[in-house]
Amino acid sequence: MILGGPGFPLSAREELNKVLSGSCPSARRMDLLTFDNVAIGYRRGQPLLPPISFAVASGDLVGILGPNGAGKSTFLRTLLGLLPPLQGKVRYPGGHEPRMGYVPQNAQFDYAYPLSVLEVVLMARSSQLGLFRRPGKEDVEIAKRELQAVGLQSISGQPFRSLSGGQQQRVLVARALTGEPELLVLDEPTSNMDPAAEHALLSMVSSLTATRNVAVVFVTHEISAAAEFARTVVLLDGAKKFFALGPAREIVTSETMSALYGRPVEVRRENGRVFVWLSANGSGGASP
Amino acid sequence: MTFWEARFLWEEPMLAAVLASAMLGYLGFFVVLRRIAFMSAALSQVSGLGVASAFLAGSYAGITPHSETPLWLNPSLWALVFACLGAAAMGLPARSRRVTPESAVALAYLAASAFVLLVLANPRIAQEAHEIGDLLFGNAVVVRRQDLWNLGFTGLLVLLVHGLLFRSFLFASFDSDTARVSGVPVRGVELVLHLSLAVAVAAATRALGALPVFSFLVLPAGAALLFSERLRIVLLLSVLIAVFSGAGGYALSWALSLPTGSVMVALGVGMWGVAGLKRLVEIRLGRES
């Protein structure tokens, strides 16, 4: 496990190291993608975090937590190959780049496009069809099957822009799955959802790791969602030059969350559920 | 002489208007949705600069204005090369975090406009100033046979390229990050899209002038997007509205003795007005989506 870096406040770093000591996840076969001392960021010489070593294997379920502006999106973009690392290597132990599915935040879309739900979902078949071929019957069937998996088959003909934020998010998940990914990356997939829809989507996504052996990496602001659904959790904060990962049960605690967010945060586990709240009296852990 | 009896006069310009408007009406779908409307205006200016530069270069090479021009000094070829270079250059800011695409387009537009005037001010090509002026401000009344062939060839090229790559153009335009993750070479695809736009603008500007070309790229697609939410219908309507503006504008300008380019634009604006009215009624009736 890697903790902290030169810019991370000593007290918080020590606090986190103390809390996390001995919680390093057991070694896995890194068969999809590895970061070997990768520095992420946009400007050479100004990496956002200390060099990161990190691996994603088939069937992994990784949640990423961090405050606003922590560099979560930069981390995801590097993972997706959209941003080259400033230093270090991204390796593909399988010998090829894994087929990736990406669920972006739906706020980034331009709703002027006159596209139906099915047309949006079919876009992801590009990885199978290449540049020139058009989607055929089989592609349409796969797209409809994935729409059914997210409970939206009945609205496949509707304009994408006419859907609610939560429905659009589910369409984007169906689109990512239509590309038959080996690695599914989701950027705040539940940001527009009510709690029931959020739970249903994360349950469905987490089941993919077992049913399809897909690796899933998701960014969330919901600490409880990461703690409940992810098996491994990554904590990062570019401002504090801090990066850590570990099993969800061990790394998502009141102490680590308080140190990460700079506010007293309480984390409690009861009957398999995780409850998180901001503590008013500051008893939650390290202060800024 | 009736309009029909005079068809030997208008057959070729009318055909040019139909070909150009259909091609540009379709391309306008991407122009409007990618928010690059002013790129087409800038490309018209850049291709006009290409024409002016060809005349200037010809004057230095000892070519008289109305003698046969060698291929390497052909104004259409220069317009095409300038437009392609301009399209590629205007795509560069997408890779920069400091230069916005709008400012790059504005820079190209202003630079091309200024340089055209500077080139035209050169006494060596004073005789061509009128022809280049027609190119920039629109004169679809007379179209040369060569320009018609160029338009037909360009239309076929655009049809072929977009027939093969339409899906990738759409994906890269709608969601470029996910397109890249899905294996679409977005930068290459966008460059091809911009080059197809540049080729079409260069050929159509030479035949019809800058004003109608700009209007065919913006008004029909804008109106079609107000009329429908279905991709295929929007594409079809965009082409039909453009052809209506082009052919109808030509016929109307003939009948009413009005400037051709301006009447084409006025019809396009009218169609946008009708589409906007329809949308307004829908919103009032609560069918908003």
Interface residues (C-beta under 8 A of the other chain):
Chain A: Y42 R77 L80 G81 L82 M100 G101 Y102 P104 Q108 F109 D110 A112 Y113 P114 L115 S116 E119 V120 M123 A124 S126 S127 L129 G130 L131 F132 R134 P135 P159 R161 S162 R175 G179 V185
Chain B: V32 L33 R97 L164 L165 R167 S168 L170 F171 S173 F174 D175 D177 T178 A179 R180 V181 S182 G183 V184 P185 V189 L225 S228 E229 R230 L231 I233 V234 S289
